[in-house]
Amino acid sequence: MALTRAQGRKTTDRQSDTQEKSSKSAGKKRARDEIKDKNTGDQNQKASTTTTTKKRKSAPNAPVDDSMKAVADKLLTKYGSLPLNDLGLPNPTSADRENVLALIFNAMLTSTRISHQLAFKSVKCLIEAGYQDIDTLTKSTWEERTEVLTRGGYTRYREKTATALGELAHFVETKYDGDLNNLLSKADAQPMKVRQLIKEIKGIGNVGVDIFCDTAQGIWPCLAPFIDPRSMKTANECGLGEDIERIWDAIGKDPEKMCKLAAALTTVRLEKREQEFV
């Protein structure tokens, strides 16, 4: 009988050890998952974007109410603007190759950890230097590009970005015959393919692609409707909700308005003006 109790205790001890090991293993897994979540911001951006895209294929949406339209109209009136309007380009609403390249500059510079104001100023300096013209960009030297970025205050990343701009010129010239509209054709005007091809540009990750899609949908309508995941949270806080199709309906399914709305939400988010719409 004593032997049986000893055996029972051993069995219980083994079960306890197994449970403890299982608990520790689960704890380690949770810790690894938390670390992974913190270190994969770009992957989370991609997942959020994929979710947004899937909403297009969901069941019919609830009707758009007047309050939602009112919020959209207020956002457009107060903060809605096209991304290239203040950069001195002659025809910012067209899909000219210069405009598309300027939007790439914007996505590249504003997706880094630098103030929005400095990034915008630096993009403007690139435009003033004529770098939206692929021939001018190709002929520029690394030193010249660095100097232009310095004028814009982009000092923290100027050397790295000057190199990236040179690589961008080579990429556009050799792969797309100097015109990124050929990228759109290669992607068959399908948003997910456009994203994949834009990410081939060095210096542009998921955040940069989101910024490009926000700003390019006005001239590449196939990208609409799109609101980047960070600004979608702002849209929800302002009273628009998070259903991209309902928001699309609220602005009359107009790609240019969608582009302005995305810009408005970005401004509200960066300047923390959500309370104006609550």
C-alpha positions as a Markdown table, in Angstrom:
| # | Residue | x | y | z |
|---|---|---|---|---|
| 1 | Met | 0.0 | 0.0 | 0.0 |
| 2 | Ala | 2.9 | 2.4 | 0.8 |
| 3 | Leu | 4.4 | 1.6 | -2.5 |
| 4 | Thr | 1.2 | 2.4 | -4.3 |
| 5 | Arg | 1.0 | 5.8 | -2.5 |
| 6 | Ala | 4.6 | 6.6 | -3.5 |
| 7 | Gln | 3.9 | 5.7 | -7.0 |
| 8 | Gly | 0.8 | 8.0 | -6.9 |
| 9 | Arg | 3.0 | 10.8 | -5.6 |
| 10 | Lys | 5.5 | 10.3 | -8.4 |
| 11 | Thr | 2.7 | 10.3 | -10.9 |
| 12 | Thr | 1.3 | 13.5 | -9.4 |
| 13 | Asp | 4.7 | 15.1 | -9.4 |
| 14 | Arg | 5.2 | 14.2 | -13.0 |
| 15 | Gln | 1.8 | 15.7 | -13.9 |
| 16 | Ser | 2.7 | 18.9 | -11.9 |
| 17 | Asp | 6.0 | 19.1 | -13.7 |
| 18 | Thr | 4.3 | 18.7 | -17.1 |
| 19 | Gln | 1.7 | 21.4 | -16.2 |
| 20 | Glu | 4.5 | 23.7 | -15.0 |
| 21 | Lys | 6.5 | 23.2 | -18.2 |
| 22 | Ser | 3.4 | 23.7 | -20.3 |
| 23 | Ser | 2.6 | 26.9 | -18.4 |
| 24 | Lys | 6.2 | 28.2 | -18.8 |
| 25 | Ser | 6.1 | 27.3 | -22.5 |
| 26 | Ala | 2.8 | 29.1 | -23.0 |
| 27 | Gly | 4.2 | 32.1 | -21.1 |
| 28 | Lys | 7.3 | 32.2 | -23.2 |
| 29 | Lys | 5.2 | 31.9 | -26.4 |
| 30 | Arg | 3.1 | 34.9 | -25.2 |
| 31 | Ala | 6.2 | 36.9 | -24.5 |
| 32 | Arg | 7.6 | 36.1 | -28.0 |
| 33 | Asp | 4.3 | 37.1 | -29.5 |
| 34 | Glu | 4.3 | 40.4 | -27.7 |
| 35 | Ile | 7.9 | 41.1 | -28.8 |
| 36 | Lys | 7.0 | 40.1 | -32.4 |
| 37 | Asp | 4.0 | 42.5 | -32.3 |
| 38 | Lys | 6.1 | 45.4 | -31.2 |
| 39 | Asn | 8.8 | 44.7 | -33.8 |
| 40 | Thr | 6.6 | 44.2 | -36.8 |
| 41 | Gly | 4.8 | 47.5 | -37.3 |
| 42 | Asp | 5.1 | 47.2 | -41.0 |
| 43 | Gln | 3.4 | 43.8 | -41.0 |
| 44 | Asn | 0.6 | 45.2 | -38.8 |
| 45 | Gln | 0.2 | 48.0 | -41.3 |
| 46 | Lys | -0.1 | 45.4 | -44.1 |
| 47 | Ala | -2.6 | 43.3 | -42.2 |
| 48 | Ser | -4.7 | 46.4 | -41.5 |
| 49 | Thr | -4.6 | 47.4 | -45.1 |
| 50 | Thr | -5.6 | 43.9 | -46.2 |
| 51 | Thr | -8.5 | 44.0 | -43.9 |
| 52 | Thr | -9.6 | 47.4 | -45.3 |
| 53 | Thr | -9.3 | 45.9 | -48.8 |
| 54 | Lys | -11.4 | 42.9 | -47.9 |
| 55 | Lys | -14.2 | 45.2 | -46.8 |
| 56 | Arg | -14.8 | 46.0 | -50.4 |
| 57 | Lys | -16.0 | 42.5 | -51.0 |
| 58 | Ser | -18.3 | 42.3 | -48.0 |
| 59 | Ala | -22.1 | 42.3 | -47.9 |
| 60 | Pro | -24.0 | 45.5 | -48.8 |
| 61 | Asn | -23.4 | 48.3 | -46.4 |
| 62 | Ala | -26.0 | 50.1 | -44.2 |
| 63 | Pro | -27.3 | 53.4 | -45.7 |
| 64 | Val | -25.1 | 56.5 | -45.1 |
| 65 | Asp | -26.9 | 58.8 | -42.6 |
| 66 | Asp | -26.9 | 62.6 | -42.7 |
| 67 | Ser | -24.6 | 62.9 | -39.7 |
| 68 | Met | -21.9 | 60.9 | -41.5 |
| 69 | Lys | -22.2 | 63.0 | -44.6 |
| 70 | Ala | -22.0 | 66.2 | -42.4 |
| 71 | Val | -18.7 | 65.0 | -40.8 |
| 72 | Ala | -17.2 | 64.1 | -44.2 |
| 73 | Asp | -18.2 | 67.6 | -45.6 |
| 74 | Lys | -16.8 | 69.3 | -42.6 |
| 75 | Leu | -13.5 | 67.4 | -42.9 |
| 76 | Leu | -13.3 | 68.2 | -46.6 |
| 77 | Thr | -14.1 | 71.9 | -46.1 |
| 78 | Lys | -11.7 | 72.5 | -43.2 |
| 79 | Tyr | -8.7 | 70.3 | -44.1 |
| 80 | Gly | -9.3 | 68.7 | -47.4 |
| 81 | Ser | -6.7 | 69.4 | -50.1 |
| 82 | Leu | -4.9 | 67.7 | -52.8 |
| 83 | Pro | -1.3 | 66.6 | -51.8 |
| 84 | Leu | 0.5 | 68.4 | -54.7 |
| 85 | Asn | -1.4 | 71.7 | -54.7 |
| 86 | Asp | 1.2 | 73.7 | -52.7 |
| 87 | Leu | 4.3 | 72.3 | -54.4 |
| 88 | Gly | 4.3 | 74.5 | -57.5 |
| 89 | Leu | 3.5 | 71.8 | -60.1 |
| 90 | Pro | 1.7 | 73.1 | -63.2 |
| 91 | Asn | -1.0 | 70.5 | -63.3 |
| 92 | Pro | -1.2 | 68.7 | -60.0 |
| 93 | Thr | -4.5 | 66.9 | -60.7 |
| 94 | Ser | -3.2 | 65.0 | -63.8 |
| 95 | Ala | -1.4 | 61.7 | -63.9 |
| 96 | Asp | 1.7 | 63.2 | -65.5 |
| 97 | Arg | 4.9 | 61.2 | -64.8 |
| 98 | Glu | 6.3 | 64.2 | -62.9 |
| 99 | Asn | 3.3 | 64.2 | -60.5 |
| 100 | Val | 3.6 | 60.5 | -59.8 |
| 101 | Leu | 7.3 | 60.8 | -59.1 |
| 102 | Ala | 6.6 | 63.8 | -56.8 |
| 103 | Leu | 4.1 | 61.6 | -54.9 |
| 104 | Ile | 6.9 | 59.0 | -54.5 |
| 105 | Phe | 9.1 | 61.7 | -53.0 |
| 106 | Asn | 6.4 | 62.5 | -50.6 |
| 107 | Ala | 5.8 | 58.9 | -49.6 |
| 108 | Met | 9.6 | 58.3 | -49.1 |
| 109 | Leu | 10.3 | 61.4 | -47.0 |
| 110 | Thr | 7.1 | 61.5 | -44.9 |
| 111 | Ser | 7.3 | 57.8 | -43.9 |
| 112 | Thr | 10.5 | 58.3 | -41.8 |
| 113 | Arg | 10.6 | 59.4 | -38.2 |
| 114 | Ile | 10.8 | 63.1 | -38.9 |
| 115 | Ser | 8.3 | 66.0 | -38.4 |
| 116 | His | 5.7 | 66.3 | -41.1 |
| 117 | Gln | 6.6 | 70.0 | -41.6 |
| 118 | Leu | 10.2 | 69.3 | -42.3 |
| 119 | Ala | 9.3 | 66.4 | -44.6 |
| 120 | Phe | 6.9 | 68.6 | -46.6 |
| 121 | Lys | 9.5 | 71.4 | -46.8 |
| 122 | Ser | 12.1 | 68.9 | -48.1 |
| 123 | Val | 9.7 | 67.5 | -50.8 |
| 124 | Lys | 9.1 | 71.1 | -51.9 |
| 125 | Cys | 12.8 | 71.7 | -52.2 |
| 126 | Leu | 13.1 | 68.6 | -54.4 |
| 127 | Ile | 10.4 | 69.9 | -56.6 |
| 128 | Glu | 12.0 | 73.4 | -56.8 |
| 129 | Ala | 15.2 | 71.6 | -57.9 |
| 130 | Gly | 13.3 | 70.0 | -60.7 |
| 131 | Tyr | 13.9 | 66.4 | -59.5 |
| 132 | Gln | 10.3 | 65.4 | -60.4 |
| 133 | Asp | 11.7 | 65.4 | -64.0 |
| 134 | Ile | 13.3 | 62.0 | -64.2 |
| 135 | Asp | 16.1 | 63.3 | -66.5 |
| 136 | Thr | 17.0 | 66.0 | -64.0 |
| 137 | Leu | 17.0 | 63.5 | -61.2 |
| 138 | Thr | 19.1 | 61.1 | -63.1 |
| 139 | Lys | 21.7 | 63.7 | -64.0 |
| 140 | Ser | 22.0 | 65.0 | -60.4 |
| 141 | Thr | 24.9 | 64.1 | -58.2 |
| 142 | Trp | 24.8 | 62.7 | -54.7 |
| 143 | Glu | 26.3 | 65.9 | -53.4 |
| 144 | Glu | 23.6 | 68.0 | -55.1 |
| 145 | Arg | 20.8 | 65.9 | -53.8 |
| 146 | Thr | 22.3 | 66.1 | -50.3 |
| 147 | Glu | 22.5 | 69.9 | -50.5 |
| 148 | Val | 18.8 | 70.1 | -51.6 |
| 149 | Leu | 17.7 | 67.9 | -48.7 |
| 150 | Thr | 19.8 | 70.0 | -46.3 |
| 151 | Arg | 17.9 | 73.2 | -47.5 |
| 152 | Gly | 14.7 | 71.4 | -46.6 |
| 153 | Gly | 15.9 | 70.6 | -43.1 |
| 154 | Tyr | 16.1 | 66.9 | -43.8 |
| 155 | Thr | 19.5 | 66.6 | -42.2 |
| 156 | Arg | 18.9 | 63.5 | -40.1 |
| 157 | Tyr | 18.4 | 61.2 | -43.1 |
| 158 | Arg | 20.0 | 63.3 | -45.9 |
| 159 | Glu | 22.8 | 61.1 | -46.9 |
| 160 | Lys | 20.7 | 57.9 | -46.9 |
| 161 | Thr | 17.9 | 59.6 | -48.8 |
| 162 | Ala | 20.3 | 61.2 | -51.3 |
| 163 | Thr | 21.4 | 57.7 | -52.1 |
| 164 | Ala | 17.9 | 56.4 | -52.3 |
| 165 | Leu | 16.9 | 59.1 | -54.7 |
| 166 | Gly | 19.7 | 58.1 | -57.0 |
| 167 | Glu | 18.6 | 54.5 | -56.8 |
| 168 | Leu | 15.1 | 55.6 | -57.5 |
| 169 | Ala | 16.1 | 57.4 | -60.7 |
| 170 | His | 17.9 | 54.3 | -61.9 |
| 171 | Phe | 15.0 | 52.1 | -61.0 |
| 172 | Val | 12.4 | 54.2 | -62.8 |
| 173 | Glu | 14.6 | 54.6 | -65.9 |
| 174 | Thr | 15.5 | 51.0 | -66.3 |
| 175 | Lys | 12.4 | 49.2 | -65.2 |
| 176 | Tyr | 9.6 | 51.6 | -66.3 |
| 177 | Asp | 11.2 | 53.6 | -69.1 |
| 178 | Gly | 11.2 | 56.8 | -67.0 |
| 179 | Asp | 7.5 | 56.8 | -66.2 |
| 180 | Leu | 5.9 | 55.1 | -63.2 |
| 181 | Asn | 2.5 | 55.1 | -65.0 |
| 182 | Asn | 4.0 | 52.0 | -66.7 |
| 183 | Leu | 4.0 | 50.5 | -63.2 |
| 184 | Leu | 0.3 | 51.0 | -63.0 |
| 185 | Ser | -0.1 | 49.3 | -66.4 |
| 186 | Lys | 2.1 | 46.4 | -65.3 |
| 187 | Ala | -0.1 | 46.0 | -62.2 |
| 188 | Asp | -3.3 | 45.9 | -64.4 |
| 189 | Ala | -4.6 | 48.8 | -62.2 |
| 190 | Gln | -5.1 | 46.3 | -59.3 |
| 191 | Pro | -4.4 | 48.0 | -55.9 |
| 192 | Met | -2.7 | 45.0 | -54.3 |
| 193 | Lys | -0.4 | 44.6 | -57.3 |
| 194 | Val | 0.4 | 48.3 | -57.3 |
| 195 | Arg | 1.3 | 48.1 | -53.6 |
| 196 | Gln | 3.7 | 45.1 | -54.3 |
| 197 | Leu | 5.4 | 46.9 | -57.1 |
| 198 | Ile | 5.8 | 50.2 | -55.3 |
| 199 | Lys | 7.4 | 48.4 | -52.4 |
| 200 | Glu | 10.2 | 47.4 | -54.8 |
| 201 | Ile | 11.4 | 51.0 | -54.5 |
| 202 | Lys | 14.2 | 51.2 | -51.9 |
| 203 | Gly | 13.2 | 53.4 | -49.0 |
| 204 | Ile | 9.5 | 52.7 | -49.2 |
| 205 | Gly | 7.9 | 50.1 | -46.8 |
| 206 | Asn | 4.3 | 49.5 | -45.9 |
| 207 | Val | 3.8 | 52.9 | -44.3 |
| 208 | Gly | 5.3 | 54.6 | -47.3 |
| 209 | Val | 3.0 | 52.6 | -49.6 |
| 210 | Asp | 0.0 | 53.6 | -47.5 |
| 211 | Ile | 1.0 | 57.2 | -47.8 |
| 212 | Phe | 1.4 | 56.8 | -51.6 |
| 213 | Cys | -2.1 | 55.2 | -51.9 |
| 214 | Asp | -3.6 | 58.0 | -49.8 |
| 215 | Thr | -2.2 | 60.6 | -52.0 |
| 216 | Ala | -2.2 | 58.9 | -55.5 |
| 217 | Gln | -5.8 | 57.8 | -55.6 |
| 218 | Gly | -6.8 | 61.2 | -57.0 |
| 219 | Ile | -4.8 | 60.6 | -60.1 |
| 220 | Trp | -4.8 | 56.8 | -60.1 |
| 221 | Pro | -8.5 | 56.2 | -59.4 |
| 222 | Cys | -8.1 | 52.4 | -59.2 |
| 223 | Leu | -6.6 | 52.9 | -55.8 |
| 224 | Ala | -9.8 | 54.5 | -54.4 |
| 225 | Pro | -11.3 | 54.1 | -51.9 |
| 226 | Phe | -8.3 | 54.1 | -49.6 |
| 227 | Ile | -7.5 | 55.5 | -46.1 |
| 228 | Asp | -4.4 | 54.4 | -44.4 |
| 229 | Pro | -4.9 | 52.3 | -41.1 |
| 230 | Arg | -3.6 | 55.1 | -38.8 |
| 231 | Ser | -6.0 | 57.7 | -40.4 |
| 232 | Met | -8.9 | 55.1 | -40.3 |
| 233 | Lys | -8.7 | 55.2 | -36.5 |
| 234 | Thr | -9.0 | 59.0 | -36.8 |
| 235 | Ala | -12.0 | 58.6 | -39.1 |
| 236 | Asn | -13.7 | 56.5 | -36.5 |
| 237 | Glu | -12.9 | 59.0 | -33.7 |
| 238 | Cys | -14.4 | 61.8 | -35.9 |
| 239 | Gly | -17.6 | 59.9 | -36.4 |
| 240 | Leu | -17.1 | 58.4 | -39.9 |
| 241 | Gly | -16.8 | 54.9 | -38.6 |
| 242 | Glu | -14.3 | 52.4 | -40.1 |
| 243 | Asp | -16.2 | 51.0 | -43.0 |
| 244 | Ile | -14.4 | 52.1 | -46.1 |
| 245 | Glu | -17.3 | 51.5 | -48.4 |
| 246 | Arg | -19.7 | 53.6 | -46.3 |
| 247 | Ile | -17.2 | 56.4 | -46.3 |
| 248 | Trp | -16.8 | 56.0 | -50.0 |
| 249 | Asp | -20.6 | 56.3 | -50.4 |
| 250 | Ala | -20.6 | 59.4 | -48.1 |
| 251 | Ile | -18.4 | 61.3 | -50.5 |
| 252 | Gly | -20.2 | 60.2 | -53.7 |
| 253 | Lys | -17.6 | 57.7 | -54.7 |
| 254 | Asp | -15.3 | 60.5 | -56.1 |
| 255 | Pro | -11.6 | 59.5 | -56.1 |
| 256 | Glu | -10.4 | 63.1 | -55.9 |
| 257 | Lys | -12.7 | 63.7 | -52.9 |
| 258 | Met | -11.4 | 60.5 | -51.3 |
| 259 | Cys | -7.9 | 61.8 | -51.8 |
| 260 | Lys | -8.8 | 65.1 | -50.1 |
| 261 | Leu | -10.5 | 63.3 | -47.3 |
| 262 | Ala | -7.5 | 61.1 | -46.7 |
| 263 | Ala | -5.4 | 64.2 | -46.5 |
| 264 | Ala | -7.8 | 65.9 | -44.2 |
| 265 | Leu | -7.8 | 62.9 | -41.8 |
| 266 | Thr | -4.0 | 62.9 | -41.9 |
| 267 | Thr | -3.9 | 66.6 | -40.9 |
| 268 | Val | -6.4 | 66.0 | -38.1 |
| 269 | Arg | -4.4 | 63.1 | -36.8 |
| 270 | Leu | -1.0 | 64.8 | -36.9 |
| 271 | Glu | -2.4 | 68.1 | -35.4 |
| 272 | Lys | -4.6 | 66.2 | -32.9 |
| 273 | Arg | -7.8 | 68.0 | -33.9 |
| 274 | Glu | -10.2 | 65.1 | -33.4 |
| 275 | Gln | -12.2 | 67.0 | -30.8 |
| 276 | Glu | -13.4 | 69.4 | -33.4 |
| 277 | Phe | -15.6 | 66.6 | -34.8 |
| 278 | Val | -16.8 | 65.0 | -31.7 |
